[in-house]
Amino acid sequence: MKMEVKILEELLENIDEGVHYVDKENITQIYNHNMEKIEGMNHKIVLGKNFRTIFKDIPEEESTLLKALKGVTIKDNIQKYLNKNGKEIIALNTTLPIKINEEIIGALEISKDITKIKNLSDELIKLQIMNKEIKERNGNTKKRRYEFDDIIGESPKIKRAIELAKKAAESDATVLIYGETGTGKELLSQAIHYKSVRRNGPFLAINCATLPESLFEGILFGTERGGFTGAVSKMGLFEQANGGTLLLDEINSIPTDLQAKLLRVLQEKTIRRIGGIKDIPVDVRIISTTNENPKEIVKTGKMRLDLYYRLNLIYLELPPLRERKEDILLLSQKFLTRYNKELNKNIKGLSKEVEKIFMQYLWPGNIRELENVIQSNMILTDEGYLTKEFLNIYWDEDLFIKKPKKDNKEIYVNIVPGNETNINDSNLLNDLMSKMEEKYIREAVDTYPYNLSKAAAYLGISRQALQYKIKKYNIKY
């Protein structure tokens, strides 16, 4: 008998569910550790006490245990309440009367905390609705595909990047692309895909910085019906990209606990859906991108070293626009041609003044910023050449290049008259970039107050990186 009691005690303390048993006199006889965690109660307070005395806040007509003492069985009942610690709990409960010879001798409640699972379910349902709306809104829009011919550039650095990318396209190796925001990482990723043997397969991309952590696993690996409340059988991105390429944009934003699962997929080439019991083979090439230095990502613990090695079989680096000055006017002409067609305009080119500004501006947003500036100007300009009048850039002396002087001093050239500044700092570029970075971070935090996730997505960096930089520059938010 002692052995049976010991086995029962061990069972009650090691199962995932909470267990609460009251006898016919409403006295709690069993109250295990998991029920303590769910309800925020100490078992010493509950055991041996009258249920009605301890849980007097529960109306008698709403108590499932009291209903069970009257012979009512309640199965799979979802209850939402605040526990004794004020924490919101969503529990899945089954409550039933315990009978001997048809006489009720007590009531048993088995409870499972599904708070996290229910929240995940709600998030996935929201995401499904959002995806449906996006598909309906863009149903007739054909997504543009990019190939190597779309990459414009004569600078040695961009030519070298393209050369290596073409070699990467000949294999199935994973590729890690590093470049600042707006340098064209997704464009290069697509070019690799459409040059590879997978060109007829799907190309799917996910920005890891824009998704809540709770959604990552479901989005990547899919869900199985019955895996949690509200779950439906749904393919994740790995299954959808089967036979093609999956781009993990801002890979440094993937939660560390999910990185081990991603590593397993890369090694074993199988995935398992949330709530699933079988491994599903997948044939997917992974290209990942980051706007943070990969070595710093590993050094700061944002990425596991083993995952970094697995993702970084081929490493490509895209130079910022300020390091490929010879390409600025080439790219400008490309955007002029595109938006003349789209806007039904006939803009001949850039004025000499605008050309000079473009060549001296540091372009913190890189090619994406250049395109936006030209598009904005063309919308407002009726004919002739783009002029300074509608030039939508930041007129800040810290955003323009320095120019050598004969007296060995340097000045920072700004087209705005009267804003020339003498500078002797040998670390000028680093200082300027820091000031520029702080400026954009302050702008993002002001634009999205109390929402660091949106501010981070706006900047094209991870939430963790944004928090670090906010602390670095002592920015209040």
Protein Blocks (a to p, Z undefined) as FASTA:
>chain_A
ZZmmmmmmmmmmmcmbdcddddfkopafbdcfklmmmnopafklmgopafklmmmmbcfk
lmmklmmmnopacehiacddddfkopacddddddddddeehiafbdcdddddfklmmmmm
mmmmmmmmmmmmmmmmmmmpccddddfklpgcfbfklmmmmmmmmmmmmpmbdcddddde
hilpmmmmmmmmmmmmklmmccddddfklpcfklmmmmmnopaehkaghiacdddfklmm
goiacddehkllpcfklmmmmmmmmmnopacdehiabdcddddddddddfbdfklmmmno
pacfklmmmmmmpccddddfklmmmlmmmmmmmmmmmmmmmnopabfbdcfklmmmmmmp
golnlmmlmmmmmmmmmmmpmghjadfklmccdddfklcccdddfklpacdddfbghiac
cdfbfklmmmmmmmmmmmmmmmmmmmmghilklmmmmnopafklmmmmmmmnopaZZ
